[in-house]
Amino acid sequence: MQGKLASADDAVSVIRDGDTVCISGFVGVGTPDELLIALEKRFLETGHPRDLTLVFAAAPGDGKDRGLNRLAHPGLVIRGIGGHWSLVPKLAKMAVEGEIEAYNLPLGVVSQLYREIAGGKPGIHSKVGLRTFVDPRQQGGKINDHTTEDLVELQQIGGEDWLFYKTFPIDVALLRATTGDTMGNATMEREALKLDATTAAMAAHNSDGVVIVQVERTAIHGSLSPKRVMIPGALVDAMVISKPENHLQTYATPYNHAYSGELRHPLDRMPVMALNERKIIARRAAFELPVGGVVNLGIGVPEGVAAVAAEEGMLDCLTLTAEPGVIGGMPQGGLNFGAALNPDAIIPQNTQFDFYDGGGLDMACLGMAQTDRIGNVNVSKFGQRFAGAGGFINISQNASRLVLAGTLTAGGLKVAVEDSELHILQEGKVQKFVPQVEQITFSGELAAETGQPVLYVTERCVFRASKDGLELIEVAPGVEIERDILPNMGFVPVIKSVRQMDPRIFLEQPMGIRADIFDATLEDRIRFDAQANRLNVNFRGYRMATPSQLTELQEIVARHCAGREGQVDCTVWYDGFSLDPALESAYQDAIAELEKRYYRSAVRLTRSPFLRLRFGAELAKRDLSTRVGRSAVVTERR
């Protein structure tokens, strides 16, 4: 050994029978394959270590043989505690068949548990998982009957239900970084993600455990910038230099400079998706993207929303994120999932989930495999096939707005678009809308109680959550409800007023979403509902730059509201709105005058706390009584 450098065989030789081992990795990003290969080799040659407990947040694997799939040997593993199991099918098979004790906890919770373990805390109180299979009133996250210990408790705090996730010691942490010096300090400059490297190392170290870090290259002690060190050498017991083939940036990409933020990739050269069922769904979901908002896109069909947003020139109008810690840029799919082209920031995974759990997402678009009449969704277990929840529970439960995306049927579905109409050429063999889901990964009942807006988008129709159950609200051109929808569902949805899906979804050329947002005229943005006596003003993405625009605004409002002085309720959406500084005082004077003359009440909606406070202060200066809330500025006639 030179300092803390060791061979992979020597490093894993200290792992004992019965140890609890946490492993980093999100698909292939950050997965320490050199160490996993050495651990498997030792077990196959010696029969030890035995009866390991494996702890992992995301599934470090490729769905075949790499990652944790290498450790799926009888006797080597006795227990698994994981957030996502889909890409470790060999281990998942052992879990489903009861060969090991196994738990599926929300990915974000596992990630955050490392921090609590490091801090010597007893566990985490969280609402994440209530009313799902993780809730002890259902399965408590247990995958099989062989699993008996309760890792999750239901507790009441302040009269509210909370889940308490228990911590446990970590004996060994197997982690990955890019460059390590001889004293164990490690940086992650070529990694696509930071994941939980720092907190997992601390969790093992403070549990009196061992920290082993795989790197692709070494440096002289003292040569690394301290600001770039993600795993301090004081926490590291052994450092292993990996073979290049066992240290790919992702399982699909040896290295892409745009994933690690070294350089930026020209997104106008990205390939355009073919117009198939996946793109149709992604296009419909893209209409829900919030201007200026923060969005999470899940794996599978939702991955296409990023490609559609790029094609529509929308990536600079919002912030796309992925749960392992990327913020901004264009999230990737397949075996690159978790990475992003041109990210604005890459933060630790547990920090990303703090943001998600606290309601930071303006919208999430996630997949759906099974959906029932009350809006419950299952993406985690189907018979003997066990995928696990991953970050789905954290994200779906806490996003301000949720779009669930997937085909109406599965297993051989074939569609075609002809003359701007959708035709079902071959129906899928499996109904995905069923009377009751096999496992609840998303609680439609809880969403209804909290008032969370939820859409269910398929290639041929769109549903929304309602107090009466799933309601059919849109149908694709060329699709008939009685022929193409109802016979392929296990229940009859609520049907009231059904409109046609936007026909632009079914055209080859871009849909023009950006133009809808930024180029719409004032006439197009202002609508008056005479029956409700309500004025709706859509200022999303609008720039007011000239006095003539302000005059036009006053004239349009006066035309709609003439004769209704003091009677009109007004709602204005301001996300993405910009105002020339030279017009600011005149604009505030104008809207105050309109309000005093015509409005009974006014609600100005914006995600920006700064803009809300500015509006509230300026209107108050003009003798209007205002209330500034979490998302709105409200004024009312007294």
Beta strands, then each sheet from edge to edge (+ up, - down):
strand 1: 20-23
strand 2: 52-56
strand 3: 77-82
strand 4: 101-104
strand 5: 123-126
strand 6: 152-157
strand 7: 160-166
strand 8: 172-176
strand 9: 179-181
strand 10: 186-187
strand 11: 210-215
strand 12: 217-219
strand 13: 229-231
strand 14: 238-241
strand 15: 294-297
strand 16: 319-322
strand 17: 326-327
strand 18: 330-331
strand 19: 340-341
strand 20: 345-346
strand 21: 363-367
strand 22: 370-371
strand 23: 377-378
strand 24: 381-382
strand 25: 385-386
strand 26: 402-405
strand 27: 409-410
strand 28: 414-418
strand 29: 421-426
strand 30: 430-431
strand 31: 454-457
strand 32: 461-466
strand 33: 469-475
strand 34: 494-500
strand 35: 526-529
strand 36: 534-538
strand 37: 543-544
strand 38: 568-573
strand 39: 578-579
strand 40: 599-605
strand 41: 626-628
strand 42: 632-636
sheet 1: 4+ 3+ 2+ 1+ 8+ 11+ 14+
sheet 2: 5+ 7- 6+
sheet 3: 12+ 9+ 10- 13+
sheet 4: 20+ 17- 16+ 15+ 21+ 26+ 31+ 32- 33+ 34+
sheet 5: 18+ 19-
sheet 6: 22+ 23-
sheet 7: 24+ 25-
sheet 8: 27+ 30-
sheet 9: 28+ 29-
sheet 10: 35+ 36- 38- 40- 42+ 41-
sheet 11: 37+ 39+
end
